[in-house]
Amino acid sequence: MLPDGPLAIVVPTSRQRSEALVAWARVHGRGEPPEIFTMWGFTRALGQLVLPDGPRNMPDASIDILLRYAAHAARIRPGAIRMQASRLARWSQEGLSPGLIQQLSGRVDGSRRRKQLQMVSNVWFELLDLVGKRGCDRGTYSSLVADEIARRSTFTFQRPSGESIDRLIVLDTHGVSFVDRMLLHALCRCQWDVAVAFSPELPGVEDGASRRSRTDHMWFVSHGWLSEQPNLINNEFLATPCILVRPFPTRSEEVRRAFALVKEGVARGIPLSEMAICIPGSSDYERIILDVASSGGVPVDLNTDFSLASSRTASAILSACTVIRDGWQRGDVERMLRDPFIREAIPDIAHLLQVAREDRIVGGEGPQGWIQRCEGRRNDAIVYARADQENAEVWDRKRVRYE
C-alpha cells in the first residue's frame, strides 16, 4: 500500500506515469493523487524552487549547436570527438567535469586515447566559456540542484494545491546516477522520507558481471540507508528489494517502527530468537521498549547484557564504516582487513597489506586512490619492461604484484 498523504513518486519514463496512477487509484479510489515525475522532471521541479535565478537549463539542440562552436574555438574538427548534448549530460550526471577528464588524459595508456580525452576536455572548457553562468546542460543543472539542497538543513516541496511534500518513492530503477544519489541523500538530510526500489536485473546478465543496481545498493547502505523489502503497491508492481531511510520525530515512534519490523519478520517465518534490537545505553529506551512490547504482545529479553562491541559482525561493520568515513586511510584498512570476520572472507590479504606498506599508500582519497596508485605502478612496470628487455622478467613480476 502507498502511504496516505502528500507524496512524490519518481518513475523511469513518462509512459509509466499512467501505470503508477492506475495502481494508486486501485488502492485509494478517491482523493488527490501523488505527484508523479521522471527523475529529470523531479529535479527540474526542485530547481525552479532552489535556483529561481538560474542558470537556465538549455535544450539538447542548443547544446549541440554550441558544441560545434566550441570545437571550432578549440581548433578541433567537430566530428572528430563525437560530443553530443546527451552524452555530455550523462557525463555530468556521473560527476565528470572537463578538469577531471583533463587529469584522466595524463594517466591512461596509449597516445591516441590520451589525445582523444584531451580534445574532449578542451571542447568542454570552450563550451563553458561560451555559455558562462547563463545556462548549462541537464547533467550540470542536476548537479547544481543537488549541491544547493545539500547546503540546506530543511527543504519542503510545494505542490500546486499548496500542500507540502517531504516523502519520495523512486520506483523500478535499474541504477541511480552519481548526481541523483547526491540529490536523494541531500533530501534525506533535509528530513525527507525517501525510498528507492530497484528493478529486477535484466535477463542475460552474468552473475559475475558488474551490476549497476548492486553497486548503488551497496552505496546507499554504506551511507546509512536501511535495506528492506516493503510491499509499496502490490506484488506485481514492486516486489524487489528497496532501500529506505526514515527519520523519526520521537523515540517512541522509532521503537514502534522497530517492533513493526519484528512482527513482519515473524510473519515471514523468522524466529524471534534470531532477531535483536540494538539500543544506546539509555534507560529511557528500555522503558519505551517494555511499554511498546507489552502493548504489542511481543516478548523481549532485556536481561541479556550483550555489548554490540563484543559481536564479531558488529566489529567488522564498524571497521568497514570507519574505512568509508575517513576516505580509506591505510591504517583503517589494515585494521579492517585484520578483523577475523573479514580476513576469512577475503583471500590474499597479506599480499595487499605488503604492497600498501612498501608503496607507502597513505589513503584518504577513497578506494579510487588505491586503485589509481596500483594501476599507475602496474602501467609503469609495463613501460619499463618494454624499454628494458634485459630485465623484462623482473618488471613483469612487478606488474603481476599490482594485479
C-alpha positions as CSV (number, residue, x, y, z in Angstrom):
1,M,0.0,0.0,0.0
2,L,1.1,3.5,-0.8
3,P,1.2,5.7,2.3
4,D,-1.6,8.3,2.7
5,G,-1.0,12.0,2.5
6,P,1.2,14.1,0.2
7,L,3.7,12.0,-1.8
8,A,6.0,12.3,-4.8
9,I,6.8,9.3,-7.0
10,V,9.6,9.1,-9.5
11,V,9.2,6.6,-12.4
12,P,11.8,5.7,-15.0
13,T,9.9,7.1,-18.1
14,S,6.9,9.4,-18.7
15,R,4.9,6.4,-20.1
16,Q,4.9,4.8,-16.7
17,R,3.2,7.7,-15.0
18,S,-0.1,6.3,-16.1
19,E,0.7,2.9,-14.6
20,A,1.6,4.5,-11.3
21,L,-1.7,6.5,-11.3
22,V,-3.7,3.4,-12.1
23,A,-2.0,1.4,-9.3
24,W,-2.7,4.3,-6.9
25,A,-6.4,4.6,-8.0
26,R,-7.0,0.9,-7.5
27,V,-5.9,1.2,-3.9
28,H,-7.3,4.6,-2.9
29,G,-10.1,5.1,-5.4
30,R,-10.6,8.8,-4.4
31,G,-8.7,11.8,-3.1
32,E,-5.8,13.8,-4.5
33,P,-3.2,11.6,-6.3
34,P,0.5,11.8,-5.7
35,E,2.8,13.9,-7.8
36,I,4.4,11.7,-10.3
37,F,7.6,12.6,-12.2
38,T,10.5,11.2,-14.1
39,M,13.8,11.8,-12.3
40,W,14.7,14.7,-14.6
41,G,11.2,16.1,-14.2
42,F,11.6,15.9,-10.4
43,T,15.0,17.6,-10.5
44,R,13.7,20.3,-12.8
45,A,10.8,21.0,-10.4
46,L,13.2,21.2,-7.5
47,G,15.4,23.5,-9.5
48,Q,12.6,26.0,-10.0
49,L,12.3,26.4,-6.3
50,V,16.0,26.4,-5.2
51,L,17.5,28.1,-8.3
52,P,15.0,30.7,-9.2
53,D,17.7,33.0,-10.7
54,G,19.2,30.3,-12.9
55,P,21.3,29.2,-14.6
56,R,18.8,28.2,-17.3
57,N,18.7,24.6,-18.4
58,M,19.4,24.6,-22.1
59,P,17.7,22.2,-24.6
60,D,19.9,19.5,-26.0
61,A,19.5,21.0,-29.5
62,S,21.1,24.3,-28.3
63,I,23.9,22.5,-26.6
64,D,24.6,20.5,-29.8
65,I,25.0,23.8,-31.7
66,L,27.2,25.3,-29.1
67,L,29.4,22.2,-29.1
68,R,30.2,22.8,-32.7
69,Y,31.2,26.4,-32.0
70,A,33.3,25.2,-29.0
71,A,35.1,22.6,-31.2
72,H,35.9,25.4,-33.7
73,A,37.2,27.6,-30.9
74,A,39.4,24.7,-29.7
75,R,40.6,24.2,-33.3
76,I,39.2,20.7,-33.5
77,R,37.1,19.3,-36.2
78,P,33.5,18.9,-34.7
79,G,33.1,15.3,-35.9
80,A,36.5,14.2,-34.5
81,I,35.3,13.5,-31.0
82,R,31.5,12.9,-31.5
83,M,30.5,15.0,-28.5
84,Q,26.7,15.3,-28.2
85,A,24.5,17.0,-25.6
86,S,23.0,13.7,-24.4
87,R,26.5,12.3,-23.9
88,L,27.6,15.4,-22.1
89,A,24.6,15.2,-19.8
90,R,25.4,11.6,-18.8
91,W,29.0,12.5,-18.1
92,S,27.9,15.4,-15.9
93,Q,25.4,13.2,-14.1
94,E,28.1,10.8,-13.2
95,G,30.2,13.5,-11.6
96,L,32.6,14.1,-14.5
97,S,33.9,17.6,-15.5
98,P,36.4,18.9,-18.0
99,G,39.0,19.2,-15.3
100,L,38.6,15.6,-14.3
101,I,38.9,14.4,-17.9
102,Q,42.0,16.5,-18.3
103,Q,43.6,14.8,-15.3
104,L,42.5,11.4,-16.6
105,S,44.1,12.1,-20.0
106,G,47.5,12.1,-18.4
107,R,47.0,8.7,-16.8
108,V,45.6,6.4,-19.5
109,D,47.6,4.2,-21.7
110,G,48.1,4.9,-25.4
111,S,48.8,8.2,-27.1
112,R,45.6,8.0,-29.1
113,R,43.4,7.7,-26.0
114,R,45.2,10.5,-24.3
115,K,44.8,12.8,-27.3
116,Q,41.1,11.9,-27.5
117,L,40.5,12.7,-23.9
118,Q,42.5,16.0,-24.1
119,M,40.3,17.1,-27.1
120,V,37.1,16.3,-25.2
121,S,38.4,18.3,-22.2
122,N,39.4,21.3,-24.4
123,V,36.0,21.4,-26.2
124,W,34.2,21.1,-22.9
125,F,36.2,24.0,-21.4
126,E,35.4,26.1,-24.5
127,L,31.7,25.3,-24.1
128,L,31.7,26.5,-20.5
129,D,33.4,29.8,-21.7
130,L,30.7,30.2,-24.4
131,V,27.8,29.6,-22.0
132,G,29.2,31.2,-18.9
133,K,26.7,31.3,-16.0
134,R,23.6,31.9,-18.1
135,G,22.8,28.3,-18.9
136,C,24.0,24.7,-18.7
137,D,23.2,21.2,-19.8
138,R,20.8,18.8,-18.0
139,G,23.6,17.0,-16.1
140,T,25.2,20.2,-14.8
141,Y,21.8,21.6,-13.9
142,S,21.0,18.4,-11.8
143,S,24.4,18.8,-10.1
144,L,23.7,22.4,-9.2
145,V,20.3,21.5,-7.8
146,A,21.8,18.7,-5.6
147,D,24.5,21.0,-4.3
148,E,22.0,23.7,-3.4
149,I,19.8,21.3,-1.5
150,A,22.8,19.8,0.2
151,R,23.6,23.2,1.7
152,R,20.2,23.3,3.4
153,S,19.1,21.7,6.7
154,T,15.4,21.7,5.7
155,F,13.5,21.8,2.4
156,T,9.9,21.4,1.5
157,F,8.4,20.9,-1.9
158,Q,5.1,22.7,-2.5
159,R,2.5,21.0,-4.8
160,P,0.0,23.2,-6.8
161,S,-2.7,22.7,-4.1
162,G,-0.4,24.3,-1.5
163,E,0.3,21.1,0.4
164,S,3.9,20.4,1.4
165,I,5.6,17.2,0.2
166,D,8.5,15.6,2.1
167,R,8.1,12.0,1.1
168,L,9.5,10.4,-2.1
169,I,9.5,7.0,-3.7
170,V,11.8,6.2,-6.6
171,L,10.3,3.2,-8.4
172,D,11.6,0.5,-10.8
173,T,15.1,1.9,-11.3
174,H,18.0,-0.1,-12.8
175,G,20.5,2.3,-11.4
176,V,20.9,5.8,-9.9
177,S,23.4,8.2,-11.3
178,F,26.1,9.8,-9.1
179,V,24.3,13.2,-9.1
180,D,20.9,11.6,-8.4
181,R,22.4,9.7,-5.4
182,M,23.7,13.0,-4.1
183,L,20.3,14.6,-4.5
184,L,18.4,11.8,-2.8
185,H,20.9,11.7,0.1
186,A,20.6,15.5,0.5
187,L,16.8,15.3,0.7
188,C,17.2,12.7,3.5
189,R,19.4,15.1,5.4
190,C,16.6,17.6,5.0
191,Q,14.3,15.3,6.9
192,W,12.6,13.7,3.9
193,D,11.4,10.1,3.9
194,V,12.9,8.5,0.8
195,A,12.6,5.0,-0.7
196,V,14.4,3.6,-3.7
197,A,13.1,0.4,-5.3
198,F,15.4,-1.3,-7.7
199,S,14.1,-3.2,-10.7
200,P,15.0,-6.9,-11.1
201,E,18.2,-7.5,-13.1
202,L,17.9,-7.7,-16.8
203,P,17.9,-11.2,-18.3
204,G,21.2,-12.4,-19.7
205,V,23.4,-10.6,-17.2
206,E,26.0,-13.0,-15.8
207,D,26.2,-13.4,-12.1
208,G,29.8,-12.3,-12.0
209,A,29.2,-9.2,-14.1
210,S,29.3,-5.7,-12.6
211,R,25.7,-4.7,-12.0
212,R,24.7,-1.1,-11.5
213,S,21.8,-1.8,-9.1
214,R,24.0,-3.9,-6.9
215,T,26.7,-1.2,-6.8
216,D,24.1,1.5,-6.0
217,H,22.5,-0.6,-3.3
218,M,25.9,-1.0,-1.6
219,W,26.5,2.8,-1.8
220,F,23.2,3.5,-0.1
221,V,23.7,1.0,2.7
222,S,27.3,2.2,3.3
223,H,25.9,5.8,3.7
224,G,23.4,4.8,6.4
225,W,20.3,3.8,4.5
226,L,18.2,0.9,5.6
227,S,17.7,-2.1,3.3
228,E,14.2,-3.6,3.5
229,Q,11.7,-5.3,1.2
230,P,8.4,-3.4,1.7
231,N,5.3,-4.0,-0.5
232,L,4.7,-0.5,-1.6
233,I,1.9,-1.0,-4.1
234,N,1.4,-4.7,-4.9
235,N,3.5,-7.7,-5.6
236,E,3.4,-7.3,-9.4
237,F,4.3,-3.6,-9.4
238,L,7.0,-3.7,-6.7
239,A,8.4,-6.9,-5.4
240,T,12.1,-6.1,-5.4
241,P,14.4,-5.1,-2.6
242,C,14.1,-1.5,-1.5
243,I,16.4,1.0,0.3
244,L,14.7,3.0,2.9
245,V,15.7,5.9,5.1
246,R,13.3,7.3,7.6
247,P,13.8,9.9,10.4
248,F,11.6,9.6,13.5
249,P,10.5,12.6,15.5
250,T,10.4,10.7,18.8
251,R,12.0,7.7,20.4
252,S,8.6,6.1,20.9
253,E,7.8,6.2,17.2
254,E,11.2,4.8,16.4
255,V,10.7,1.9,18.8
256,R,7.2,1.2,17.4
257,R,8.7,1.1,13.9
258,A,11.3,-1.4,15.1
259,F,8.7,-3.7,16.6
260,A,6.6,-3.4,13.4
261,L,9.7,-4.8,11.5
262,V,10.0,-7.6,14.2
263,K,6.4,-8.6,13.5
264,E,7.0,-8.5,9.8
265,G,9.9,-10.8,10.3
266,V,7.9,-13.3,12.4
267,A,5.2,-13.3,9.6
268,R,7.9,-14.3,7.1
269,G,9.0,-17.2,9.4
270,I,12.0,-15.7,11.1
271,P,12.2,-16.9,14.8
272,L,12.2,-14.3,17.5
273,S,15.4,-15.8,18.8
274,E,17.2,-14.8,15.7
275,M,16.3,-11.1,15.9
276,A,17.8,-8.4,18.1
277,I,17.2,-4.7,18.7
278,C,20.3,-2.6,19.4
279,I,19.8,0.4,21.6
280,P,22.1,3.1,23.2
281,G,22.9,2.7,26.9
282,S,19.8,4.6,27.9
283,S,17.2,3.6,30.5
284,D,14.7,5.7,28.6
285,Y,14.9,3.4,25.6
286,E,14.4,0.3,27.8
287,R,11.3,1.8,29.3
288,I,9.8,2.6,25.9
289,I,10.7,-0.9,24.6
290,L,9.0,-2.6,27.6
291,D,5.9,-0.4,27.1
292,V,5.6,-1.0,23.3
293,A,6.4,-4.7,23.6
294,S,3.8,-5.2,26.3
295,S,1.1,-3.4,24.3
296,G,2.1,-5.1,21.1
297,G,2.3,-8.6,22.5
298,V,6.0,-9.1,21.6
299,P,8.2,-11.0,24.1
300,V,11.5,-9.3,24.8
301,D,14.6,-10.2,26.9
302,L,16.3,-7.1,28.3
303,N,18.3,-9.1,30.9
304,T,20.9,-10.2,28.3
305,D,23.8,-7.8,28.9
306,F,25.4,-8.2,25.5
307,S,27.6,-5.3,24.2
308,L,27.5,-4.7,20.5
309,A,31.3,-4.1,20.6
310,S,31.7,-7.8,21.5
311,S,30.0,-9.0,18.4
312,R,32.2,-10.1,15.5
313,T,29.7,-9.0,13.0
314,A,29.3,-5.6,14.6
315,S,33.0,-5.1,15.0
316,A,33.6,-5.9,11.3
317,I,30.8,-3.5,10.2
318,L,32.2,-0.8,12.4
319,S,35.7,-1.3,10.9
320,A,34.2,-1.0,7.4
321,C,32.2,2.1,8.3
322,T,35.4,3.7,9.7
323,V,37.2,3.0,6.4
324,I,34.4,4.6,4.4
325,R,34.0,7.6,6.7
326,D,37.7,8.5,6.7
327,G,38.4,8.0,3.0
328,W,40.2,4.6,3.1
329,Q,43.1,5.6,5.3
330,R,45.8,2.8,5.2
331,G,45.7,2.3,9.0
332,D,41.9,1.9,9.0
333,V,42.1,-0.5,6.0
334,E,44.8,-2.6,7.8
335,R,42.6,-2.8,10.9
336,M,39.6,-3.8,8.9
337,L,41.5,-6.5,6.9
338,R,42.9,-7.9,10.2
339,D,39.4,-8.4,11.6
340,P,38.8,-12.2,11.8
341,F,35.4,-11.9,10.3
342,I,36.7,-10.1,7.2
343,R,40.0,-12.0,7.0
344,E,38.2,-15.3,6.5
345,A,36.2,-13.9,3.6
346,I,39.0,-12.1,1.6
347,P,41.9,-14.1,0.2
348,D,45.5,-12.9,-0.1
349,I,45.1,-10.1,2.5
350,A,48.8,-10.3,3.4
351,H,49.9,-9.5,-0.2
352,L,47.6,-6.4,-0.3
353,L,48.9,-5.1,3.0
354,Q,52.5,-5.7,1.9
355,V,52.0,-3.7,-1.3
356,A,50.4,-0.9,0.7
357,R,53.3,-0.6,3.1
358,E,56.1,-1.0,0.5
359,D,54.5,1.6,-1.8
360,R,53.6,3.9,1.2
361,I,50.0,4.2,0.3
362,V,48.5,6.6,2.8
363,G,44.9,6.7,1.6
364,G,42.4,9.4,2.4
365,E,41.1,9.7,-1.2
366,G,38.7,6.8,-1.2
367,P,39.1,3.4,-2.9
368,Q,39.8,5.1,-6.2
369,G,43.1,6.5,-4.7
370,W,44.3,2.9,-4.0
371,I,43.2,1.7,-7.5
372,Q,44.9,4.6,-9.3
373,R,48.1,4.1,-7.3
374,C,48.3,0.4,-8.1
375,E,47.3,0.9,-11.7
376,G,49.9,3.6,-12.1
377,R,52.6,1.3,-10.8
378,R,51.4,-1.5,-13.0
379,N,51.5,0.7,-16.1
380,D,55.0,1.9,-15.1
381,A,56.2,-1.7,-15.0
382,I,54.7,-2.4,-18.4
383,V,56.5,0.6,-19.9
384,Y,59.8,-0.3,-18.2
385,A,59.5,-4.0,-19.4
386,R,59.2,-2.8,-23.0
387,A,62.1,-0.4,-22.7
388,D,64.4,-2.7,-20.7
389,Q,64.3,-6.0,-22.5
390,E,67.2,-7.4,-20.4
391,N,65.2,-7.1,-17.2
392,A,61.8,-7.7,-18.7
393,E,61.1,-10.7,-16.4
394,V,61.8,-8.5,-13.3
395,W,59.4,-5.8,-14.5
396,D,56.8,-8.4,-15.4
397,R,56.9,-9.8,-11.8
398,K,56.4,-6.3,-10.5
399,R,53.5,-5.8,-12.9
400,V,51.8,-9.0,-11.6
401,R,52.0,-7.9,-7.9
402,Y,49.7,-5.0,-8.7
403,E,47.0,-7.0,-10.4
